[in-house]
Amino acid sequence: MKIAVVTGASSGMGREFVLQLGYFYKNLDEIWVIARRRERLVELAEKSRVPLKIFDGDLQKKKVYKKLCEALKEEQPDIRMLVNSAGFGKSGAVTELAKEEFRAQPDMVDLNCRALTRMTLLCLPYMKKGSRIVNLASAAAFCPQPLFAVYAATKSYVLSFSRALGAELAYRGIRVTAVCPGPVDTEFFDVSGKLENPLKKLTMAQAPKVVHRALKDSRAGKAVSIYGVPMKAAYLGAKLVPHGPIIRSLYRER
Ligand SMILES: NC(=O)c1ccc[n+]([C@@H]2O[C@H](COP(=O)([O-])OP(=O)(O)OC[C@H]3O[C@@H](n4cnc5c(N)ncnc54)[C@H](OP(=O)(O)O)[C@@H]3O)[C@@H](O)[C@H]2O)c1
C-alpha cells in the first residue's frame, strides 16, 4: 500500500499538502494525517481526493506515536512521502517567553524539533528509493531573529537537520526538502501574535502557492524550497551580509 504521512494536517499548509498530494501523486492509496483537532481531519477527509486515515493526537505526547507505530507495523505501508508540517511559533522577548515555556506546554523546541525528528525516524524504515521527506522550516531559519529567537532557532534546526539528512539518504534515493517560506496566511498568526512589521505584511503568501512550489521542488529533488522573490532575496542576503548588522537592524526596527 502506497501512502503519504502528513503532520499538522488540520490547518494551513499541512491541510493544503493533503489537498494537493492527490494531484501530484496519482497512485497513493491513503494519506495518514496527524493533528489534535479530529473534527478538522474528518472534515478534510470529505474534501481529499485520496482516502485519509486519521490519527488525532498531540505530537508532544506519547500516545499518538504508539498508535502510528502499531499501524505501521501492522500494515507495512510504502511511505512515498512524509510531510512534517506540525509546528508553531510564539513571538516575544526570550525572558518573557521563558516564564511561559516553563509554566506550561506547548513547547516550541519540543514540537518543532523533537517531534519532527521522531516522526522522521519512525517513518524512515518504511521509505525506499524515490520516497520524499518535506520538512516545514521557515525563512526565519536564515538568520537569528530577536523577539522570535526560540522559533527562529527551531527552524534553523529543521533546515540544518533536513540538509544533513538529505545527504545521508541520497544513496538510498530518498530526497529531503526543507521548505522555507516567509509569512504565509494561515492560523499560525493566531498563536504567534499578529504581524506588526509592514514589510512582512506586504510579503504575506498564500498557502496553496507555497505548497505547490514545495511539491514541485520536492519532486525535482531540491534540498531547499523557497517561495517568492522576497524570500529568495532574504536567503541570498543572509548568505552575503554578516548576521551581526542584520540582527541589529531587525531589533532596532521594533
Ligand atoms: N504561516 C507562516 O507564516 C509560516 C511561515 C514559515 C513556516 N511556517 C511553518 O509551517 C508549518 C505549518 O504552519 P501553518 O502556517 O500551516 O500553521 P497552522 O495553520 O497553525 O498549522 C499548524 C498545524 O500544526 C498542528 N499542531 C500544532 N500543535 C500540534 C501538536 N502539539 N500536535 C499535533 N499537531 C499540532 C495544528 O493542528 P492542531 O491544532 O489540530 O493540533 C495544525 O494542523 C509550521 O511548522 C510553521 O512553523 C509557517
The ligand as a Gaussian input file, in Angstrom:
#p B3LYP/6-31G(d) Opt

LIG

0 1
 N        2.383000      30.593000       8.458000
 C        3.594000      31.062000       8.365000
 O        3.819000      32.270000       8.237000
 C        4.767000      30.110000       8.371000
 C        5.964000      30.549000       7.791000
 C        7.058000      29.707000       7.771000
 C        6.967000      28.445000       8.300000
 N        5.795000      28.018000       8.884000
 C        5.768000      26.656000       9.449000
 O        4.892000      25.894000       8.661000
 C        4.303000      24.859000       9.438000
 C        2.800000      24.887000       9.261000
 O        2.320000      26.110000       9.783000
 P        0.954000      26.776000       9.303000
 O        1.283000      28.129000       8.860000
 O        0.259000      25.862000       8.391000
 O        0.239000      26.908000      10.709000
 P       -1.177000      26.387000      11.244000
 O       -2.252000      26.692000      10.268000
 O       -1.280000      26.943000      12.619000
 O       -0.991000      24.804000      11.303000
 C       -0.248000      24.185000      12.316000
 C       -0.631000      22.717000      12.344000
 O        0.143000      22.066000      13.377000
 C       -0.731000      21.276000      14.164000
 N       -0.227000      21.167000      15.525000
 C        0.101000      22.179000      16.356000
 N        0.492000      21.706000      17.546000
 C        0.401000      20.344000      17.464000
 C        0.655000      19.292000      18.368000
 N        1.106000      19.515000      19.609000
 N        0.434000      18.008000      17.968000
 C       -0.035000      17.767000      16.714000
 N       -0.267000      18.720000      15.814000
 C       -0.060000      20.002000      16.182000
 C       -2.073000      22.012000      14.130000
 O       -3.150000      21.129000      14.344000
 P       -4.000000      21.004000      15.710000
 O       -4.085000      22.358000      16.315000
 O       -5.293000      20.430000      15.231000
 O       -3.187000      20.025000      16.524000
 C       -2.098000      22.494000      12.687000
 O       -2.611000      21.484000      11.861000
 C        4.765000      25.093000      10.869000
 O        5.842000      24.239000      11.147000
 C        5.237000      26.544000      10.858000
 O        6.219000      26.775000      11.808000
 C        4.699000      28.825000       8.915000

